Amino acid sequence: MIPSLARALCSGWGGGFYGNPEGYIASRGPLEKRDALEMMKDIKGHKILVAVRGMEAADLYMLSDILIKMGQIGLENESVKEIDINPVIIFGNNPVAVDALFV
């Protein structure tokens, strides 16, 4: 663990973008709504979250709530060293965490 990122929240695309600095963004918590929304805008490829190819736009406010809550879990529980949720798929207004790991 990098000490300066001990309680950081990273958000990104995963998959082929994993390890690419433009495919994720890190921020120290606690996050506020504007921080979480800004994080999503700063990730390369963020335009996929808007309506593309006939798909509905992602609910950015709902995604920001997920980021905020994951950050809160990390800040409030020192025993939690990592949280990895990948992927989060959104069906209408229902986010589904397909896979999750808490360390």
C-alpha positions as CSV (number, residue, x, y, z in Angstrom):
1,M,0.0,0.0,0.0
2,I,1.2,3.5,-0.8
3,P,1.0,5.4,2.5
4,S,-0.1,8.7,0.8
5,L,-3.1,6.8,-0.7
6,A,-3.9,4.9,2.5
7,R,-7.5,6.1,2.5
8,A,-8.0,7.0,-1.2
9,L,-10.9,6.2,-3.4
10,C,-10.1,5.1,-6.9
11,S,-12.7,4.9,-9.6
12,G,-12.3,3.8,-13.2
13,W,-13.1,1.5,-16.0
14,G,-11.2,-1.6,-15.0
15,G,-10.7,-4.3,-17.7
16,G,-8.5,-3.0,-20.5
17,F,-8.1,0.4,-18.9
18,Y,-6.7,-1.1,-15.7
19,G,-3.2,0.2,-15.1
20,N,-3.7,3.0,-17.5
21,P,-3.6,6.3,-15.6
22,E,-6.2,7.9,-17.8
23,G,-8.6,5.0,-17.1
24,Y,-9.0,5.8,-13.4
25,I,-8.9,8.7,-10.9
26,A,-8.0,8.7,-7.2
27,S,-9.3,11.1,-4.5
28,R,-8.9,11.2,-0.8
29,G,-12.0,11.0,1.2
30,P,-14.4,12.0,2.5
31,L,-16.1,12.7,-0.8
32,E,-18.9,15.1,-1.3
33,K,-21.4,14.9,-4.2
34,R,-19.5,17.5,-6.3
35,D,-16.2,15.6,-5.8
36,A,-17.7,12.3,-6.9
37,L,-19.3,13.9,-10.0
38,E,-16.0,15.6,-10.9
39,M,-14.2,12.3,-10.5
40,M,-16.4,10.7,-13.2
41,K,-15.9,13.6,-15.6
42,D,-12.1,13.4,-15.2
43,I,-11.8,9.7,-16.4
44,K,-10.9,9.3,-20.0
45,G,-13.8,7.8,-21.8
46,H,-16.4,9.3,-19.4
47,K,-18.6,10.0,-22.4
48,I,-19.7,6.4,-22.3
49,L,-21.8,7.3,-19.3
50,V,-24.0,9.6,-21.4
51,A,-26.6,8.2,-23.9
52,V,-24.7,6.4,-26.6
53,R,-25.6,3.9,-29.3
54,G,-29.3,3.9,-28.2
55,M,-28.5,3.2,-24.6
56,E,-29.8,5.4,-21.8
57,A,-27.4,7.7,-20.0
58,A,-26.1,6.4,-16.7
59,D,-27.6,8.0,-13.6
60,L,-24.5,10.0,-12.5
61,Y,-26.1,11.0,-9.2
62,M,-26.7,7.3,-8.4
63,L,-23.1,6.4,-9.3
64,S,-21.8,9.3,-7.2
65,D,-23.8,8.0,-4.2
66,I,-22.0,4.6,-4.7
67,L,-18.6,6.3,-4.7
68,I,-19.5,8.4,-1.6
69,K,-20.8,5.3,0.3
70,M,-17.8,3.2,-0.6
71,G,-15.5,6.0,0.6
72,Q,-17.5,6.2,3.9
73,I,-17.1,2.5,4.5
74,G,-13.4,2.8,4.1
75,L,-13.1,5.9,6.3
76,E,-15.4,4.5,9.1
77,N,-13.9,1.0,9.2
78,E,-10.1,0.9,9.7
79,S,-10.2,-2.9,9.3
80,V,-11.3,-2.5,5.7
81,K,-8.1,-2.2,3.6
82,E,-9.6,-2.5,0.2
83,I,-12.9,-2.6,-1.6
84,D,-13.0,-3.7,-5.2
85,I,-16.4,-3.7,-7.0
86,N,-16.1,-4.6,-10.6
87,P,-18.1,-4.2,-12.6
88,V,-21.1,-2.1,-11.5
89,I,-23.8,-2.5,-14.2
90,I,-26.8,-0.2,-14.3
91,F,-30.2,-1.5,-15.3
92,G,-32.5,1.5,-15.4
93,N,-32.2,2.9,-11.9
94,N,-30.9,-0.3,-10.4
95,P,-27.1,-0.6,-10.0
96,V,-25.9,-4.2,-9.7
97,A,-22.4,-5.0,-8.3
98,V,-21.5,-8.1,-10.3
99,D,-18.5,-8.9,-8.2
100,A,-17.1,-7.4,-5.0
101,L,-14.1,-8.0,-2.8
102,F,-13.6,-6.6,0.7
103,V,-10.2,-7.0,2.2
